[in-house]
Structure formats: C-alpha cells, structure tokens
Amino acid sequence: MGEFVVRGGRRLNGAVRINGAKNASLPIMAASLLTTRPVIIRDIPLIRDVLVMIEVLRSLGAKVEHHDRTLVIDTSHVQQYRVPDALMQEMRASVFVMGPLLARLGRAEIVQPGGCAIGDRPIDLHLRGFEALGAKVSGNPSGTVVAADHLVGADIHLTFPSVGATENLIMAAALAHGETRIRNAAMEPEVVDLAQFLERMGVTVRGAGTPEIRVIGRGDLGGADHTVIPDRIETATFALAVAATGGTVQIDNCEPDHLPGLWGYLSEIGCDIVQDNDSVTLIAPDAYAPHSLTVHTGPYPGFATDIQAQFMALLLKVPGIHVVSERVFESRLGHAAEFRRLGAHIVADQRVAIVYGGEVMYAGRVRAQDLRAGAALVIAGLQPSGETFIANREVIERGYENLDGRLRGLGADIISV
Ligand code: EPZ
C-alpha cells in the first residue's frame, strides 16, 4: 500500500481545473447498457473507479474504447447478466448496472455489495423499487437476483432519497412499459446529469432535480453524446484545501451552485469568494478569528456528506467549538480518530463530532479509511509544518485524479511513495 507524504505549512496559490464528476460518470456509464447503439461520454475522470466500471461493462460483453477522457461504449452484444464477484466486491457502485441489465436482459445478478468504512450501505430501496416495476427479487448466500419478463411503469415511494436507488430506478424505468413516478427521489446534480444523458438517448424524464421524477419508458433507445458535469466534491476538496492553508486559488470548470451551503460557511469564517460563470476564486486568510460553526449533512440540497470530512479538516484551524452532525451515513466520522493523531481535540460518536478548533496541529502518521476521509487527511497534513504520512493512498486515488500532482501545482509539498 502506498502513501502520500505531505510537508505542510505552505499557502496554496494558482489555478486548478476540475475534472468530470466520478458520481455522475459511473451511473451514466452503466446506463449505456440500456441501448444497442454506441454512446460517447466525455470529460470522464481518469480514476480507478472509472477503470473498474469499464471492466464491469467489458465483463458483461460491452465494447469500451477509452481515449484520454472520452469513452465510446457499444453494448449491442451484451448477453451476460451477472457482475463478476471480484469486481462487485471491489466497487460497490457496480450496483448501478442492476437497473439497466434488468431492463435490457430481464435479469441481473450481483453478489451482495459489501458495506464499507462509512456504513452497511444496503440496497433494499433499489430492490423494492425493482419489485414495484414487476421484478422478482431472490437472494441467497451467493448474491441477489432480480428478474422480470418485462417491466411495467409504477408509482414508487422511496423511504429515503437514496441517490443510487433513484438512479437505478430511473434506468430500469427507461425501458418499462408506461410511466413510472419516483417520489421522495434524490435531487443531487448527478441524478440530473444521468437524466439528461437518458433524454439524449430518447427517454422522457421529467422532474429530475425535484422530489418527484417521472419516466416514460420506451423500447428502442438511440445513442448519445454527453459531457459529464464537473465534480462538485472535487471542487469542494480543493476549496477546503485553500481555506485550510491560506492563499488564493482559481478553481476552473466548476459548478459553484452544486455546492449549496459550502460557500456561505467559507465566507462566514472570513474567506473571500469571487464567482465567475464556471470558475470560483477563493482568497483565504492565513488565520481565522474565533468563530463556532454547526454543520449537519443531508440529502441535496443539504450540506453534502461527501465533503463532511474535508470540512472538518478546515474546522481544525478555526478557533471555536464546532458541531458536525453526519445524518446520511451511520458511521462516517472515522476520520476524527485520525485527526486526533495529528493533535486535534475532537469528541465524537458515530453521528456527531464536537471539534475544538484552533488547537496546535502536528505532523504524524495517519491512514485513509475511505475516499473522502483520505482527502481530508491530506488537507489536515497541509496545515502543520513537518511530514505527515497518509497510508492507503490507493483508496484516495479511486476518486481523485492526480491529487498530489495538482496540489503540487498550487504550491503544496506532497509526494506519492
Ligand atoms: C452515492 O452513494 C454516492 N456514490 C456517495 O459518494 C454519496 O455519499 C451518497 O450517494 C450520498 O450522497 C456514488 O454516487 C457512486 P445513498 P449511494 O443510496 O447511492 C441508505 C463518494 O465518496 N440506503 O444515497 O450508495 C444508505 O445506507 C461516495 O463519492 C439504504 O438504507 O448513497 C445511506 O445511509 C461515498 N437503502 C443513505 O441511504 C438503500 O437501498 C444514503 O445512501 C440505499 C441507501
């Protein structure tokens, strides 16, 4: 397992370009299974999870050409309906192929997707939605099977606005007979991007980005040529890295409006933010006046759970008593223990952390438990002088392309070993 080695205490200055969104790319790649025509997906990030999804599609019989940030996917010869266990276990997001396979082939099989560092992550909402569309769901120790001769549009009420369930059900409904309504649907921008991709293929999707989505299925879909939206979580990660170290950075190719709440908190503690179309310039002070914040995560447009850890890394620098409440996943505060190894004073249980910001931070040895917590540890390591070693670098690189190189481009002293 590799490490990032960060020598902190340096301001960040310069400009960085945001890549296409990981969490839009993965469901859109899976949606290519819905049509026999080739699709083109542009501005794909060059990250491990995208490579795994390419392997998943190829294992099902798809032809995938990968030219830099553009994918050309042809699923006309797909016959296989079982995701290889090793790939399913490597990447939970492989679950996104269930809806398209069920709709296209009438069957999908996956080994139970494992939980991960942030929670059990069941797929009951996905499965109940498939049953509403007319599928039979059966499970056994070797996995879950969903099958249907044909799918019929239904009225589906989600008990939680699950992003993955919303996306899987939109995709299944795309080939169902008649109209499907998904109520209490997730409203994340990545859901909207998937809907736009499906509309380009000829599916009628109404209400994406609102709590009620209507899908009118049709039998034969066309191809599509689609550019993925910028990665809002990557945008926030770079913004928080600047806010935690001081300096001025222009963040290009981003959608600031996809991060409700973040910019308000940053200006509240004393950062200046200049927004200009698809770029944001963040001017961060070297130090913050005492100021206590309370943040709780929630489904979009709430404060994104995927930036909670990175935000906590910034709070370590802001003098005050901060409350961070994680309301989306049941155990997504593991990074608090790692921050403590760098001198942080944090009291946390599974869902709520009290952060005593402004304490002296030290360099040290920490370990990335999941993608976003790992990025947060990089932000924490950028603060104190001295060398911080962040183990399990590979888990960070699943979702961030060339993170160390791009931070070096802004003046950070960080290397991969
Ligand atoms: C997506 O995961 C993202 N992943 C996650 O990003 C993100 O944190 C999450 O949405 C929330 O925004 C991708 O898009 C690839 P959920 P997903 O279904 O779809 C519970 C990252 O770092 N739930 O909205 O798995 C679940 O346990 C990743 O990029 C059920 O109970 O998230 C969780 O507590 C991490 N039953 C909550 O809902 C279900 O059937 C939110 O999960 C489904 C979910």
Residues whose N, C-alpha, C, O or C-beta is under 5 A from the ligand:
A	BS01	EPZ	N23 A93 R121 P122 I123 D124 L125 H126 F160 P161 S162 V163 G164 A165 T305 D306 V328 F329 E330 L371 R372
